[in-house]
Amino acid sequence: DERAEKVGYKIREAVMEKVPYVVVVGEKDMNDKTVTVRKRRCEEQEAMSIEKFIERLNKEIDEKDPDVPKLGE
C-alpha cells in the first residue's frame, strides 16, 4: 500500500477489513531482509525472514487444502 497515509492508519484499515495478515516492510526490515507480520486477531507482531513467512503460509495452505498450489512454485 503506497498511499501517503500513516502506517498506523493503514494497519487499522486492514484490521477493520479483516485482512488475515498484515505484513509491514520498513527500512530496518529491508536492510535485514525480513518482514514484520501481524496475524488477524493477534496483537503480537513477529519479525521473520521472507522465506520463513512463505514457509508458514504454505504450511497453512497445505493444512486447509493440499491441492492448492504453494507460493513460490
mmJSON file of the N, C-alpha and C atoms, coordinates in Angstrom:
{"data_MODEL":{"atom_site":{
"group_PDB":["ATOM","ATOM","ATOM","ATOM","ATOM","ATOM","ATOM","ATOM","ATOM","ATOM","ATOM","ATOM","ATOM","ATOM","ATOM","ATOM","ATOM","ATOM","ATOM","ATOM","ATOM","ATOM","ATOM","ATOM","ATOM","ATOM","ATOM","ATOM","ATOM","ATOM","ATOM","ATOM","ATOM","ATOM","ATOM","ATOM","ATOM","ATOM","ATOM","ATOM","ATOM","ATOM","ATOM","ATOM","ATOM","ATOM","ATOM","ATOM","ATOM","ATOM","ATOM","ATOM","ATOM","ATOM","ATOM","ATOM","ATOM","ATOM","ATOM","ATOM","ATOM","ATOM","ATOM","ATOM","ATOM","ATOM","ATOM","ATOM","ATOM","ATOM","ATOM","ATOM","ATOM","ATOM","ATOM","ATOM","ATOM","ATOM","ATOM","ATOM","ATOM","ATOM","ATOM","ATOM","ATOM","ATOM","ATOM","ATOM","ATOM","ATOM","ATOM","ATOM","ATOM","ATOM","ATOM","ATOM","ATOM","ATOM","ATOM","ATOM","ATOM","ATOM","ATOM","ATOM","ATOM","ATOM","ATOM","ATOM","ATOM","ATOM","ATOM","ATOM","ATOM","ATOM","ATOM","ATOM","ATOM","ATOM","ATOM","ATOM","ATOM","ATOM","ATOM","ATOM","ATOM","ATOM","ATOM","ATOM","ATOM","ATOM","ATOM","ATOM","ATOM","ATOM","ATOM","ATOM","ATOM","ATOM","ATOM","ATOM","ATOM","ATOM","ATOM","ATOM","ATOM","ATOM","ATOM","ATOM","ATOM","ATOM","ATOM","ATOM","ATOM","ATOM","ATOM","ATOM","ATOM","ATOM","ATOM","ATOM","ATOM","ATOM","ATOM","ATOM","ATOM","ATOM","ATOM","ATOM","ATOM","ATOM","ATOM","ATOM","ATOM","ATOM","ATOM","ATOM","ATOM","ATOM","ATOM","ATOM","ATOM","ATOM","ATOM","ATOM","ATOM","ATOM","ATOM","ATOM","ATOM","ATOM","ATOM","ATOM","ATOM","ATOM","ATOM","ATOM","ATOM","ATOM","ATOM","ATOM","ATOM","ATOM","ATOM","ATOM","ATOM","ATOM","ATOM","ATOM","ATOM","ATOM","ATOM","ATOM","ATOM","ATOM","ATOM","ATOM","ATOM","ATOM","ATOM"],
"id":[1,2,3,4,5,6,7,8,9,10,11,12,13,14,15,16,17,18,19,20,21,22,23,24,25,26,27,28,29,30,31,32,33,34,35,36,37,38,39,40,41,42,43,44,45,46,47,48,49,50,51,52,53,54,55,56,57,58,59,60,61,62,63,64,65,66,67,68,69,70,71,72,73,74,75,76,77,78,79,80,81,82,83,84,85,86,87,88,89,90,91,92,93,94,95,96,97,98,99,100,101,102,103,104,105,106,107,108,109,110,111,112,113,114,115,116,117,118,119,120,121,122,123,124,125,126,127,128,129,130,131,132,133,134,135,136,137,138,139,140,141,142,143,144,145,146,147,148,149,150,151,152,153,154,155,156,157,158,159,160,161,162,163,164,165,166,167,168,169,170,171,172,173,174,175,176,177,178,179,180,181,182,183,184,185,186,187,188,189,190,191,192,193,194,195,196,197,198,199,200,201,202,203,204,205,206,207,208,209,210,211,212,213,214,215,216,217,218,219],
"type_symbol":["N","C","C","N","C","C","N","C","C","N","C","C","N","C","C","N","C","C","N","C","C","N","C","C","N","C","C","N","C","C","N","C","C","N","C","C","N","C","C","N","C","C","N","C","C","N","C","C","N","C","C","N","C","C","N","C","C","N","C","C","N","C","C","N","C","C","N","C","C","N","C","C","N","C","C","N","C","C","N","C","C","N","C","C","N","C","C","N","C","C","N","C","C","N","C","C","N","C","C","N","C","C","N","C","C","N","C","C","N","C","C","N","C","C","N","C","C","N","C","C","N","C","C","N","C","C","N","C","C","N","C","C","N","C","C","N","C","C","N","C","C","N","C","C","N","C","C","N","C","C","N","C","C","N","C","C","N","C","C","N","C","C","N","C","C","N","C","C","N","C","C","N","C","C","N","C","C","N","C","C","N","C","C","N","C","C","N","C","C","N","C","C","N","C","C","N","C","C","N","C","C","N","C","C","N","C","C","N","C","C","N","C","C","N","C","C","N","C","C"],
"label_atom_id":["N","CA","C","N","CA","C","N","CA","C","N","CA","C","N","CA","C","N","CA","C","N","CA","C","N","CA","C","N","CA","C","N","CA","C","N","CA","C","N","CA","C","N","CA","C","N","CA","C","N","CA","C","N","CA","C","N","CA","C","N","CA","C","N","CA","C","N","CA","C","N","CA","C","N","CA","C","N","CA","C","N","CA","C","N","CA","C","N","CA","C","N","CA","C","N","CA","C","N","CA","C","N","CA","C","N","CA","C","N","CA","C","N","CA","C","N","CA","C","N","CA","C","N","CA","C","N","CA","C","N","CA","C","N","CA","C","N","CA","C","N","CA","C","N","CA","C","N","CA","C","N","CA","C","N","CA","C","N","CA","C","N","CA","C","N","CA","C","N","CA","C","N","CA","C","N","CA","C","N","CA","C","N","CA","C","N","CA","C","N","CA","C","N","CA","C","N","CA","C","N","CA","C","N","CA","C","N","CA","C","N","CA","C","N","CA","C","N","CA","C","N","CA","C","N","CA","C","N","CA","C","N","CA","C","N","CA","C","N","CA","C","N","CA","C","N","CA","C","N","CA","C","N","CA","C"],
"label_alt_id":[null,null,null,null,null,null,null,null,null,null,null,null,null,null,null,null,null,null,null,null,null,null,null,null,null,null,null,null,null,null,null,null,null,null,null,null,null,null,null,null,null,null,null,null,null,null,null,null,null,null,null,null,null,null,null,null,null,null,null,null,null,null,null,null,null,null,null,null,null,null,null,null,null,null,null,null,null,null,null,null,null,null,null,null,null,null,null,null,null,null,null,null,null,null,null,null,null,null,null,null,null,null,null,null,null,null,null,null,null,null,null,null,null,null,null,null,null,null,null,null,null,null,null,null,null,null,null,null,null,null,null,null,null,null,null,null,null,null,null,null,null,null,null,null,null,null,null,null,null,null,null,null,null,null,null,null,null,null,null,null,null,null,null,null,null,null,null,null,null,null,null,null,null,null,null,null,null,null,null,null,null,null,null,null,null,null,null,null,null,null,null,null,null,null,null,null,null,null,null,null,null,null,null,null,null,null,null,null,null,null,null,null,null,null,null,null,null,null,null],
"label_comp_id":["ASP","ASP","ASP","GLU","GLU","GLU","ARG","ARG","ARG","ALA","ALA","ALA","GLU","GLU","GLU","LYS","LYS","LYS","VAL","VAL","VAL","GLY","GLY","GLY","TYR","TYR","TYR","LYS","LYS","LYS","ILE","ILE","ILE","ARG","ARG","ARG","GLU","GLU","GLU","ALA","ALA","ALA","VAL","VAL","VAL","MET","MET","MET","GLU","GLU","GLU","LYS","LYS","LYS","VAL","VAL","VAL","PRO","PRO","PRO","TYR","TYR","TYR","VAL","VAL","VAL","VAL","VAL","VAL","VAL","VAL","VAL","VAL","VAL","VAL","GLY","GLY","GLY","GLU","GLU","GLU","LYS","LYS","LYS","ASP","ASP","ASP","MET","MET","MET","ASN","ASN","ASN","ASP","ASP","ASP","LYS","LYS","LYS","THR","THR","THR","VAL","VAL","VAL","THR","THR","THR","VAL","VAL","VAL","ARG","ARG","ARG","LYS","LYS","LYS","ARG","ARG","ARG","ARG","ARG","ARG","CYS","CYS","CYS","GLU","GLU","GLU","GLU","GLU","GLU","GLN","GLN","GLN","GLU","GLU","GLU","ALA","ALA","ALA","MET","MET","MET","SER","SER","SER","ILE","ILE","ILE","GLU","GLU","GLU","LYS","LYS","LYS","PHE","PHE","PHE","ILE","ILE","ILE","GLU","GLU","GLU","ARG","ARG","ARG","LEU","LEU","LEU","ASN","ASN","ASN","LYS","LYS","LYS","GLU","GLU","GLU","ILE","ILE","ILE","ASP","ASP","ASP","GLU","GLU","GLU","LYS","LYS","LYS","ASP","ASP","ASP","PRO","PRO","PRO","ASP","ASP","ASP","VAL","VAL","VAL","PRO","PRO","PRO","LYS","LYS","LYS","LEU","LEU","LEU","GLY","GLY","GLY","GLU","GLU","GLU"],
"label_asym_id":["A","A","A","A","A","A","A","A","A","A","A","A","A","A","A","A","A","A","A","A","A","A","A","A","A","A","A","A","A","A","A","A","A","A","A","A","A","A","A","A","A","A","A","A","A","A","A","A","A","A","A","A","A","A","A","A","A","A","A","A","A","A","A","A","A","A","A","A","A","A","A","A","A","A","A","A","A","A","A","A","A","A","A","A","A","A","A","A","A","A","A","A","A","A","A","A","A","A","A","A","A","A","A","A","A","A","A","A","A","A","A","A","A","A","A","A","A","A","A","A","A","A","A","A","A","A","A","A","A","A","A","A","A","A","A","A","A","A","A","A","A","A","A","A","A","A","A","A","A","A","A","A","A","A","A","A","A","A","A","A","A","A","A","A","A","A","A","A","A","A","A","A","A","A","A","A","A","A","A","A","A","A","A","A","A","A","A","A","A","A","A","A","A","A","A","A","A","A","A","A","A","A","A","A","A","A","A","A","A","A","A","A","A","A","A","A","A","A","A"],
"label_entity_id":["1","1","1","1","1","1","1","1","1","1","1","1","1","1","1","1","1","1","1","1","1","1","1","1","1","1","1","1","1","1","1","1","1","1","1","1","1","1","1","1","1","1","1","1","1","1","1","1","1","1","1","1","1","1","1","1","1","1","1","1","1","1","1","1","1","1","1","1","1","1","1","1","1","1","1","1","1","1","1","1","1","1","1","1","1","1","1","1","1","1","1","1","1","1","1","1","1","1","1","1","1","1","1","1","1","1","1","1","1","1","1","1","1","1","1","1","1","1","1","1","1","1","1","1","1","1","1","1","1","1","1","1","1","1","1","1","1","1","1","1","1","1","1","1","1","1","1","1","1","1","1","1","1","1","1","1","1","1","1","1","1","1","1","1","1","1","1","1","1","1","1","1","1","1","1","1","1","1","1","1","1","1","1","1","1","1","1","1","1","1","1","1","1","1","1","1","1","1","1","1","1","1","1","1","1","1","1","1","1","1","1","1","1","1","1","1","1","1","1"],
"label_seq_id":[1,1,1,2,2,2,3,3,3,4,4,4,5,5,5,6,6,6,7,7,7,8,8,8,9,9,9,10,10,10,11,11,11,12,12,12,13,13,13,14,14,14,15,15,15,16,16,16,17,17,17,18,18,18,19,19,19,20,20,20,21,21,21,22,22,22,23,23,23,24,24,24,25,25,25,26,26,26,27,27,27,28,28,28,29,29,29,30,30,30,31,31,31,32,32,32,33,33,33,34,34,34,35,35,35,36,36,36,37,37,37,38,38,38,39,39,39,40,40,40,41,41,41,42,42,42,43,43,43,44,44,44,45,45,45,46,46,46,47,47,47,48,48,48,49,49,49,50,50,50,51,51,51,52,52,52,53,53,53,54,54,54,55,55,55,56,56,56,57,57,57,58,58,58,59,59,59,60,60,60,61,61,61,62,62,62,63,63,63,64,64,64,65,65,65,66,66,66,67,67,67,68,68,68,69,69,69,70,70,70,71,71,71,72,72,72,73,73,73],
"pdbx_PDB_ins_code":[null,null,null,null,null,null,null,null,null,null,null,null,null,null,null,null,null,null,null,null,null,null,null,null,null,null,null,null,null,null,null,null,null,null,null,null,null,null,null,null,null,null,null,null,null,null,null,null,null,null,null,null,null,null,null,null,null,null,null,null,null,null,null,null,null,null,null,null,null,null,null,null,null,null,null,null,null,null,null,null,null,null,null,null,null,null,null,null,null,null,null,null,null,null,null,null,null,null,null,null,null,null,null,null,null,null,null,null,null,null,null,null,null,null,null,null,null,null,null,null,null,null,null,null,null,null,null,null,null,null,null,null,null,null,null,null,null,null,null,null,null,null,null,null,null,null,null,null,null,null,null,null,null,null,null,null,null,null,null,null,null,null,null,null,null,null,null,null,null,null,null,null,null,null,null,null,null,null,null,null,null,null,null,null,null,null,null,null,null,null,null,null,null,null,null,null,null,null,null,null,null,null,null,null,null,null,null,null,null,null,null,null,null,null,null,null,null,null,null],
"Cartn_x":[0.857,0.0,0.906,1.012,1.942,1.272,0.07,-0.607,0.189,-0.067,0.651,0.092,-0.689,-1.249,-0.186,-0.421,0.491,0.327,1.381,1.379,0.299,0.168,-0.842,-2.246,-2.53,-3.834,-4.055,-3.044,-3.155,-3.375,-2.693,-2.859,-4.282,-4.775,-6.153,-7.154,-6.947,-7.823,-7.83,-6.646,-6.53,-7.233,-7.105,-7.765,-9.281,-9.781,-11.221,-11.745,-10.91,-11.294,-11.085,-10.59,-10.355,-9.355,-8.302,-7.221,-6.502,-6.267,-5.661,-4.262,-3.449,-2.095,-1.82,-1.169,-0.65,0.861,1.478,2.926,3.493,4.385,4.993,6.472,6.931,8.351,8.881,9.574,10.177,11.626,12.282,13.687,14.57,14.355,15.139,14.875,13.6,13.258,13.969,13.998,14.663,16.147,16.781,18.204,18.474,17.546,17.72,17.108,16.455,15.746,14.716,13.914,12.857,11.539,10.468,9.166,8.624,7.805,7.136,5.692,5.253,3.953,3.038,1.806,0.766,-0.39,-0.71,-1.804,-3.12,-4.192,-5.511,-5.875,-6.52,-6.946,-5.765,-4.593,-3.424,-2.702,-2.536,-1.913,-0.401,0.181,1.639,2.112,3.268,3.923,5.172,5.551,6.741,7.557,8.838,9.749,10.327,10.351,10.887,11.406,12.194,12.698,11.531,11.705,10.678,10.462,11.549,11.455,10.632,10.842,10.091,8.605,8.29,6.897,6.232,6.908,6.364,6.169,7.134,7.029,5.793,5.57,4.419,3.113,3.048,1.846,1.585,2.642,2.477,1.98,2.462,2.017,0.526,0.106,-1.308,-2.173,-1.701,-2.438,-2.572,-1.477,-1.473,-2.421,-2.483,-3.372,-4.844,-5.152,-6.542,-6.946,-6.06,-6.381,-5.078,-4.688,-3.419,-3.315,-4.447,-4.417,-4.149,-4.119,-3.858,-2.356,-1.977,-0.542,0.134,1.369,2.13,2.754,2.996,3.667,5.107,5.574,6.965,7.159,6.098,6.234,5.847],
"Cartn_y":[-1.158,0.0,1.225,1.884,3.003,4.368,4.377,5.654,6.489,7.78,8.705,8.716,7.735,7.644,7.146,7.379,6.873,5.366,4.689,3.227,2.757,3.433,3.06,3.098,4.088,4.199,3.015,2.669,1.543,0.227,0.066,-1.153,-1.211,-0.103,-0.08,-0.413,0.119,-0.192,-1.688,-2.287,-3.726,-4.542,-4.128,-4.831,-4.74,-3.574,-3.381,-4.204,-4.401,-5.184,-6.682,-7.041,-8.435,-9.145,-8.417,-8.979,-10.018,-11.247,-12.311,-11.985,-11.359,-10.991,-9.554,-8.825,-7.506,-7.653,-7.384,-7.51,-6.116,-5.714,-4.391,-4.572,-3.818,-3.845,-2.428,-2.205,-0.904,-0.899,0.188,0.337,-0.729,-0.962,-1.979,-3.363,-3.639,-4.925,-5.08,-4.027,-4.104,-4.397,-3.751,-3.981,-5.396,-5.915,-7.246,-8.362,-7.978,-8.939,-9.739,-8.993,-9.598,-8.886,-9.415,-8.758,-8.793,-7.825,-7.832,-8.222,-9.302,-9.902,-9.793,-9.384,-9.381,-10.217,-11.298,-12.167,-11.631,-11.788,-11.322,-11.907,-11.12,-11.49,-11.758,-11.284,-11.46,-10.11,-9.616,-8.309,-8.351,-9.528,-9.632,-9.525,-8.926,-8.835,-9.691,-10.225,-11.069,-10.724,-10.488,-10.266,-11.612,-11.871,-13.143,-12.949,-13.911,-13.846,-14.047,-13.551,-13.718,-15.203,-15.963,-17.404,-18.097,-17.716,-18.326,-17.977,-16.744,-16.348,-17.145,-17.294,-18.08,-19.53,-20.066,-21.437,-21.577,-20.608,-20.627,-20.582,-19.703,-19.617,-20.922,-21.502,-22.765,-23.871,-23.887,-24.898,-24.718,-23.473,-23.208,-23.585,-23.265,-23.624,-25.133,-25.832,-27.293,-27.932,-27.362,-27.898,-27.699,-26.613,-26.332,-27.057,-27.072,-27.709,-28.106,-29.376,-29.832,-29.681,-29.482,-29.382,-27.972,-26.982,-25.604,-25.461,-24.839,-24.637,-23.807,-24.136,-23.446,-22.166,-21.215,-19.978,-20.293,-19.65,-19.842,-21.04,-21.756,-22.912,-22.543],
"Cartn_z":[0.0,0.0,0.0,-1.101,-1.232,-1.061,-0.502,-0.269,0.734,0.72,1.59,3.016,3.376,4.729,5.707,7.002,8.027,8.148,8.561,8.673,9.648,10.767,11.753,11.17,10.347,9.697,8.765,7.991,7.057,7.799,8.93,9.737,10.29,10.817,11.34,10.242,9.055,7.919,7.625,7.6,7.318,8.396,9.646,10.753,10.585,10.242,10.052,8.874,7.85,6.674,6.895,8.072,8.452,7.524,7.177,6.374,7.228,6.707,7.529,8.05,7.225,7.628,7.22,8.105,7.759,7.787,6.649,6.527,6.311,7.21,7.122,6.81,5.83,5.47,5.607,6.705,6.953,6.503,6.778,6.372,7.033,8.33,9.039,8.428,8.123,7.502,6.162,5.382,4.075,4.252,5.218,5.454,5.958,6.813,7.4,6.553,5.452,4.583,5.388,6.167,6.966,6.679,7.232,7.213,8.635,8.98,10.272,10.003,10.662,10.374,11.583,11.335,12.367,11.82,12.524,12.109,12.677,11.92,12.348,13.705,14.53,15.882,16.81,16.47,17.314,17.399,18.583,18.766,18.589,18.765,18.676,17.239,17.092,15.795,15.85,14.711,14.675,13.44,13.647,12.527,12.128,10.833,10.338,8.928,8.491,7.123,6.157,4.971,3.94,3.676,3.653,3.407,4.483,5.749,6.847,6.736,6.346,6.198,5.073,3.956,2.844,3.275,4.015,4.526,5.429,6.301,7.203,6.408,5.398,4.582,3.841,3.266,2.547,3.467,4.702,5.666,5.962,6.181,6.442,5.245,4.047,2.828,2.737,2.972,2.869,3.881,5.091,6.118,5.756,5.044,4.676,3.394,2.397,1.117,0.425,0.532,-0.033,-1.553,-2.247,-3.708,-4.226,-3.335,-3.74,-3.999,-5.137,-5.431,-4.332,-4.032,-2.993,-3.533,-2.638,-3.015,-3.411,-4.448,-4.866,-5.789,-6.11,-7.006,-8.408],
"occupancy":[1.0,1.0,1.0,1.0,1.0,1.0,1.0,1.0,1.0,1.0,1.0,1.0,1.0,1.0,1.0,1.0,1.0,1.0,1.0,1.0,1.0,1.0,1.0,1.0,1.0,1.0,1.0,1.0,1.0,1.0,1.0,1.0,1.0,1.0,1.0,1.0,1.0,1.0,1.0,1.0,1.0,1.0,1.0,1.0,1.0,1.0,1.0,1.0,1.0,1.0,1.0,1.0,1.0,1.0,1.0,1.0,1.0,1.0,1.0,1.0,1.0,1.0,1.0,1.0,1.0,1.0,1.0,1.0,1.0,1.0,1.0,1.0,1.0,1.0,1.0,1.0,1.0,1.0,1.0,1.0,1.0,1.0,1.0,1.0,1.0,1.0,1.0,1.0,1.0,1.0,1.0,1.0,1.0,1.0,1.0,1.0,1.0,1.0,1.0,1.0,1.0,1.0,1.0,1.0,1.0,1.0,1.0,1.0,1.0,1.0,1.0,1.0,1.0,1.0,1.0,1.0,1.0,1.0,1.0,1.0,1.0,1.0,1.0,1.0,1.0,1.0,1.0,1.0,1.0,1.0,1.0,1.0,1.0,1.0,1.0,1.0,1.0,1.0,1.0,1.0,1.0,1.0,1.0,1.0,1.0,1.0,1.0,1.0,1.0,1.0,1.0,1.0,1.0,1.0,1.0,1.0,1.0,1.0,1.0,1.0,1.0,1.0,1.0,1.0,1.0,1.0,1.0,1.0,1.0,1.0,1.0,1.0,1.0,1.0,1.0,1.0,1.0,1.0,1.0,1.0,1.0,1.0,1.0,1.0,1.0,1.0,1.0,1.0,1.0,1.0,1.0,1.0,1.0,1.0,1.0,1.0,1.0,1.0,1.0,1.0,1.0,1.0,1.0,1.0,1.0,1.0,1.0,1.0,1.0,1.0,1.0,1.0,1.0,1.0,1.0,1.0,1.0,1.0,1.0],
"B_iso_or_equiv":[0.0,0.0,0.0,0.0,0.0,0.0,0.0,0.0,0.0,0.0,0.0,0.0,0.0,0.0,0.0,0.0,0.0,0.0,0.0,0.0,0.0,0.0,0.0,0.0,0.0,0.0,0.0,0.0,0.0,0.0,0.0,0.0,0.0,0.0,0.0,0.0,0.0,0.0,0.0,0.0,0.0,0.0,0.0,0.0,0.0,0.0,0.0,0.0,0.0,0.0,0.0,0.0,0.0,0.0,0.0,0.0,0.0,0.0,0.0,0.0,0.0,0.0,0.0,0.0,0.0,0.0,0.0,0.0,0.0,0.0,0.0,0.0,0.0,0.0,0.0,0.0,0.0,0.0,0.0,0.0,0.0,0.0,0.0,0.0,0.0,0.0,0.0,0.0,0.0,0.0,0.0,0.0,0.0,0.0,0.0,0.0,0.0,0.0,0.0,0.0,0.0,0.0,0.0,0.0,0.0,0.0,0.0,0.0,0.0,0.0,0.0,0.0,0.0,0.0,0.0,0.0,0.0,0.0,0.0,0.0,0.0,0.0,0.0,0.0,0.0,0.0,0.0,0.0,0.0,0.0,0.0,0.0,0.0,0.0,0.0,0.0,0.0,0.0,0.0,0.0,0.0,0.0,0.0,0.0,0.0,0.0,0.0,0.0,0.0,0.0,0.0,0.0,0.0,0.0,0.0,0.0,0.0,0.0,0.0,0.0,0.0,0.0,0.0,0.0,0.0,0.0,0.0,0.0,0.0,0.0,0.0,0.0,0.0,0.0,0.0,0.0,0.0,0.0,0.0,0.0,0.0,0.0,0.0,0.0,0.0,0.0,0.0,0.0,0.0,0.0,0.0,0.0,0.0,0.0,0.0,0.0,0.0,0.0,0.0,0.0,0.0,0.0,0.0,0.0,0.0,0.0,0.0,0.0,0.0,0.0,0.0,0.0,0.0,0.0,0.0,0.0,0.0,0.0,0.0],
"pdbx_formal_charge":[null,null,null,null,null,null,null,null,null,null,null,null,null,null,null,null,null,null,null,null,null,null,null,null,null,null,null,null,null,null,null,null,null,null,null,null,null,null,null,null,null,null,null,null,null,null,null,null,null,null,null,null,null,null,null,null,null,null,null,null,null,null,null,null,null,null,null,null,null,null,null,null,null,null,null,null,null,null,null,null,null,null,null,null,null,null,null,null,null,null,null,null,null,null,null,null,null,null,null,null,null,null,null,null,null,null,null,null,null,null,null,null,null,null,null,null,null,null,null,null,null,null,null,null,null,null,null,null,null,null,null,null,null,null,null,null,null,null,null,null,null,null,null,null,null,null,null,null,null,null,null,null,null,null,null,null,null,null,null,null,null,null,null,null,null,null,null,null,null,null,null,null,null,null,null,null,null,null,null,null,null,null,null,null,null,null,null,null,null,null,null,null,null,null,null,null,null,null,null,null,null,null,null,null,null,null,null,null,null,null,null,null,null,null,null,null,null,null,null],
"auth_seq_id":[1,1,1,2,2,2,3,3,3,4,4,4,5,5,5,6,6,6,7,7,7,8,8,8,9,9,9,10,10,10,11,11,11,12,12,12,13,13,13,14,14,14,15,15,15,16,16,16,17,17,17,18,18,18,19,19,19,20,20,20,21,21,21,22,22,22,23,23,23,24,24,24,25,25,25,26,26,26,27,27,27,28,28,28,29,29,29,30,30,30,31,31,31,32,32,32,33,33,33,34,34,34,35,35,35,36,36,36,37,37,37,38,38,38,39,39,39,40,40,40,41,41,41,42,42,42,43,43,43,44,44,44,45,45,45,46,46,46,47,47,47,48,48,48,49,49,49,50,50,50,51,51,51,52,52,52,53,53,53,54,54,54,55,55,55,56,56,56,57,57,57,58,58,58,59,59,59,60,60,60,61,61,61,62,62,62,63,63,63,64,64,64,65,65,65,66,66,66,67,67,67,68,68,68,69,69,69,70,70,70,71,71,71,72,72,72,73,73,73],
"auth_comp_id":["ASP","ASP","ASP","GLU","GLU","GLU","ARG","ARG","ARG","ALA","ALA","ALA","GLU","GLU","GLU","LYS","LYS","LYS","VAL","VAL","VAL","GLY","GLY","GLY","TYR","TYR","TYR","LYS","LYS","LYS","ILE","ILE","ILE","ARG","ARG","ARG","GLU","GLU","GLU","ALA","ALA","ALA","VAL","VAL","VAL","MET","MET","MET","GLU","GLU","GLU","LYS","LYS","LYS","VAL","VAL","VAL","PRO","PRO","PRO","TYR","TYR","TYR","VAL","VAL","VAL","VAL","VAL","VAL","VAL","VAL","VAL","VAL","VAL","VAL","GLY","GLY","GLY","GLU","GLU","GLU","LYS","LYS","LYS","ASP","ASP","ASP","MET","MET","MET","ASN","ASN","ASN","ASP","ASP","ASP","LYS","LYS","LYS","THR","THR","THR","VAL","VAL","VAL","THR","THR","THR","VAL","VAL","VAL","ARG","ARG","ARG","LYS","LYS","LYS","ARG","ARG","ARG","ARG","ARG","ARG","CYS","CYS","CYS","GLU","GLU","GLU","GLU","GLU","GLU","GLN","GLN","GLN","GLU","GLU","GLU","ALA","ALA","ALA","MET","MET","MET","SER","SER","SER","ILE","ILE","ILE","GLU","GLU","GLU","LYS","LYS","LYS","PHE","PHE","PHE","ILE","ILE","ILE","GLU","GLU","GLU","ARG","ARG","ARG","LEU","LEU","LEU","ASN","ASN","ASN","LYS","LYS","LYS","GLU","GLU","GLU","ILE","ILE","ILE","ASP","ASP","ASP","GLU","GLU","GLU","LYS","LYS","LYS","ASP","ASP","ASP","PRO","PRO","PRO","ASP","ASP","ASP","VAL","VAL","VAL","PRO","PRO","PRO","LYS","LYS","LYS","LEU","LEU","LEU","GLY","GLY","GLY","GLU","GLU","GLU"],
"auth_asym_id":["A","A","A","A","A","A","A","A","A","A","A","A","A","A","A","A","A","A","A","A","A","A","A","A","A","A","A","A","A","A","A","A","A","A","A","A","A","A","A","A","A","A","A","A","A","A","A","A","A","A","A","A","A","A","A","A","A","A","A","A","A","A","A","A","A","A","A","A","A","A","A","A","A","A","A","A","A","A","A","A","A","A","A","A","A","A","A","A","A","A","A","A","A","A","A","A","A","A","A","A","A","A","A","A","A","A","A","A","A","A","A","A","A","A","A","A","A","A","A","A","A","A","A","A","A","A","A","A","A","A","A","A","A","A","A","A","A","A","A","A","A","A","A","A","A","A","A","A","A","A","A","A","A","A","A","A","A","A","A","A","A","A","A","A","A","A","A","A","A","A","A","A","A","A","A","A","A","A","A","A","A","A","A","A","A","A","A","A","A","A","A","A","A","A","A","A","A","A","A","A","A","A","A","A","A","A","A","A","A","A","A","A","A","A","A","A","A","A","A"],
"auth_atom_id":["N","CA","C","N","CA","C","N","CA","C","N","CA","C","N","CA","C","N","CA","C","N","CA","C","N","CA","C","N","CA","C","N","CA","C","N","CA","C","N","CA","C","N","CA","C","N","CA","C","N","CA","C","N","CA","C","N","CA","C","N","CA","C","N","CA","C","N","CA","C","N","CA","C","N","CA","C","N","CA","C","N","CA","C","N","CA","C","N","CA","C","N","CA","C","N","CA","C","N","CA","C","N","CA","C","N","CA","C","N","CA","C","N","CA","C","N","CA","C","N","CA","C","N","CA","C","N","CA","C","N","CA","C","N","CA","C","N","CA","C","N","CA","C","N","CA","C","N","CA","C","N","CA","C","N","CA","C","N","CA","C","N","CA","C","N","CA","C","N","CA","C","N","CA","C","N","CA","C","N","CA","C","N","CA","C","N","CA","C","N","CA","C","N","CA","C","N","CA","C","N","CA","C","N","CA","C","N","CA","C","N","CA","C","N","CA","C","N","CA","C","N","CA","C","N","CA","C","N","CA","C","N","CA","C","N","CA","C","N","CA","C","N","CA","C","N","CA","C","N","CA","C","N","CA","C"],
"pdbx_PDB_model_num":[1,1,1,1,1,1,1,1,1,1,1,1,1,1,1,1,1,1,1,1,1,1,1,1,1,1,1,1,1,1,1,1,1,1,1,1,1,1,1,1,1,1,1,1,1,1,1,1,1,1,1,1,1,1,1,1,1,1,1,1,1,1,1,1,1,1,1,1,1,1,1,1,1,1,1,1,1,1,1,1,1,1,1,1,1,1,1,1,1,1,1,1,1,1,1,1,1,1,1,1,1,1,1,1,1,1,1,1,1,1,1,1,1,1,1,1,1,1,1,1,1,1,1,1,1,1,1,1,1,1,1,1,1,1,1,1,1,1,1,1,1,1,1,1,1,1,1,1,1,1,1,1,1,1,1,1,1,1,1,1,1,1,1,1,1,1,1,1,1,1,1,1,1,1,1,1,1,1,1,1,1,1,1,1,1,1,1,1,1,1,1,1,1,1,1,1,1,1,1,1,1,1,1,1,1,1,1,1,1,1,1,1,1,1,1,1,1,1,1]
}}}
